């Protein structure tokens, strides 16, 4: 089930973020993710609109919106991937919105395919300043407009 994020979810969300980042972004050194974790935990997560997927009392995934309609994070615990959790979190984020944006690393082809299946289209390619890796800025519009 999807629930609003509370501070009690922080540890589980951060564990998912780190594990899924490591797995999905193996082209970026692990040290980067470990160094970025305190910023995510203390500054980004508390200021984002985050929803968590909880099953059997445990957080299995989460989606964070930043700056209104920008998906800053969508991560599912590696052991729980492939079960539709990401899709359900994304469907929840789309409710009542006309537009969503996100950035995805080009090397993360699985995520890019997922977002395309969910109606996102590329707007531009750019370089992530923090990592130096290319990423796509993608957009979803209600009704496919």
N, C-alpha and C positions, 0 to 999 in steps of 0.2 A: 504494500500500500504506500501511497505517496503522502508524506507529511511535511509540514514546514520544519526547516532546520532550527534546532535549538542548541545552545552551548553544550548540552549533554552529548550531542552528536559529533563534536569537534574531533575527538581522537579517532573515531571510526572513519570519518570523512578524510582526515589527513592520511591515515593508513591506506585507504583506497587510492587517494590522489597519488601518493608516492609509489605504490605498487603498480598501478595502472600506467602512470607516467613512465616508469622504468620499462614496462613491457611494450607500450605503444610507441615510445620514443627512444628506442635503443641506439639511435644515431646521435643522441645527445649524451654526453658523459653524465654518469650518475651523480657526480659531484655537483653538477648544476642544480639538479632537483633537490638534493640535500641542502644546498646553500639557499635555495629559494623557498623551502618549506616554512621557515619562520615568518617570512613576509606574507605568504599565503595565509597562514594560520592567524597571525595577529592583525593584519591590515586588510587583506582582500576579503577573506571569508566573512568577517563581521560586518562588512559594508555591502555585501552582495545579497541578492534575494535568492536564497538557496532552498531547494526542496530535496528531500531524501526519499529513497526507496527502502522501505523496511520490510523484511520478511523474517518470520520466526524470531522476532525481537532484535534482529541485527540489521545494521545499515548495509545494503548491498550495492548502492549506487547513489549518485547525487548529480544535480544540475544547478549551476550558479549563474544568475543573470547579473551583469554589472552594467552600469550606465544605462539602466532602463531595459533596453531590448537587445543587448549584446550577450551572447552565451560565452561566459568566460571559462566555464568548465562543464564538461559532461563526462563523468567517469563511472565505470562499473567495476566492481571488484573482479579481478581476473578469473577467479573460480566461478563467478556468476555470469560471465559474458555469454552471449548467444542465446539468451532466454527472453529477449524482448524488453529488458529493463530500461535500456537506453531509449528505445522507441517510446515507451510509456512516459518516461520523464520528458522527452521532447514533445510529445503530444500534449502533456500538461502545460508546458511552457507556451505552446502555441495558443492555448485557450485565451480568447479575449484580446489577442494581439493581431495587428495587421502586418507586422514586420519583425523579423529576428535576423541578427547578423552573428557571425562567428569567424574565427580564424583557425585554420587547420594546416599543420605542416604538410608540405607536398610529399615528404617521405612516408607519411602515415596514410598510405593508400587505402587501407581498410576503413579508416574513419572518413576519408574523402568519399568513398563509395557509399558508405552509410548515409552521409548527409545528402548526397545527390539523390539517393532513393527516397529520402524524406522530403524532397522538394527544394533543397537548397541549390542555388546556382552560383558559379563563381562571378565575382565582380572585378577582382584584380589580384595579381600576384605581387607579392612584396617580400622583403627580407625582414625576418624578426630581428630587431636590433639586439635583443638579449642573447640570442644564440647564434646569429649569423645564418640561420637556415631559412630556405624559402618557404613561404606559407601562402595559402589562398585565403582571401577575404571572401566569404560566401554570404548570400542573403536568401531568406525565405520570405515570401509575401503571401498573405492569405489569398486564396483563390488563384494562386499561381500568376498573379498579375505582375 
